[in-house]
Amino acid sequence: MAAWLGGVLSVLRQNLRFATVTVAGSVVGALLGGLLGDVPDLILIPGLAAMLLLSAVKIALHKRMRVS
């Protein structure tokens, strides 16, 4: 178990910036989710779909620019 934990911590140290950004995003998301309360599905689902679509386009354009 200790060897496994050491491996996990080693990977975490190597990716500290990514882990920090991920944790910060999760905390902000949890706080906003708590503040928003109960958002109607009619607003929530299209909003989430739009964010996912925007992220997919951004990733596709980024990959396209790297290949060119």
ZIVEN-V933910 format. One record per helix or strand of 2 or more residues. SS is the DSSP state (H for helix, E for strand). FROM is the first residue (numbers start at 1). TO is the last residue. If there is no record, write none. Layout:
# ZIVEN-V933910
<<SS:FROM:TO> <SS:FROM:TO>>
This chain:
# ZIVEN-V933910
<<H:2:14> <H:16:36> <H:41:67>>
